[in-house]
Amino acid sequence: PMSAVCAERQSKSPNERMEQKELVASVTVWTLAGRELAVVSPVPKDVASLKAVISAQCGIPVALQRLVEQDGNRVLDDGDASLQLECSGFLLVVDEAPMFSWDHTENPCHAQLQIDGGVVKCPELRVDFVNVITKEPMRSGVHYFQFKMDHIGDEQWCGVVAGRMGTRFSSIVDGLGSLHAQGHAVKQFAKLQPAGDVIGMLVDLDRDVPAIAFELNGTLQGACPIPKDTPLWVLTVVDTSQDHVELVKLPLADAPQESIEALRGALLEVSQGTKLTGWVGDAPDIDDIPPESWSSSGSDCEL
């Protein structure tokens, strides 16, 4: 998904530029509808600096910005040493791809992962499991994601909190699929197959009380509140060398109406869920998981 605004460069004539060592100029950032968002003056020395100023003034994260010359011939790279003085304007495209692309470079176990955009595989997995997060978090707005479960070998956590698969237990704490939120198992979810299911996740960060809803193959499973003014990275977990998960971000029009209505209605009370106290066996205590995380979890082929 992309949106765009126009950044128009205003400067003195070529003759005036030649007579002065320093160019006095400004960059005006507009929406496509013509609304002025910001004026940057003087023009920063390079592309990276210009993006930083646009981010500070407009709230558009640097990683989501794509600057294109006004004639559309060239996309400016952050490594460009300086801005083209002869260029009269720029097009600023807001590219959300980093919000649904898994982060390979910064993952401590990157050598064990195969990542292509929103697809993650792990044929070289040598540890118990690997947490995988997106390159950029959600900071505002309403977003609809789908996790396509091409293969689940054991555990599967998706969303922003951990769940557990493949244990001998049958409870919403550790065993059956459930909604986990802020250290509690809140609600049991429906059965999940080892392959082929799609978990949908609708996130609304613009509400007075931000909220998240999960669905399985289009059927609502549950919705709960999430904190306000908190960046949220999308998370999944790979647990066996056969695991294969694909993350996609779809238009809001594709979100099930049931999930949309769930965010508008009464949300699940997280504090009333079952307190998560630990993992099975020698695994780390659940309290080591950040309390500001939420997820749909599955186990024994359940969601």
Salt bridges, closest charged atoms under 4 A:
GLU69 OE2 - ARG74 NE 3.20
ASP78 OD1 - LYS51 NZ 2.74
ASP80 OD2 - ARG74 NH1 3.09
ASP95 OD2 - ARG66 NE 3.56
GLU96 OE1 - LYS249 NZ 2.91
GLU136 OE1 - ARG139 NH1 3.02
ASP150 OD2 - HIS244 NE2 3.42
GLU155 OE2 - ARG164 NH1 2.43
ASP174 OD2 - ARG164 NE 3.99
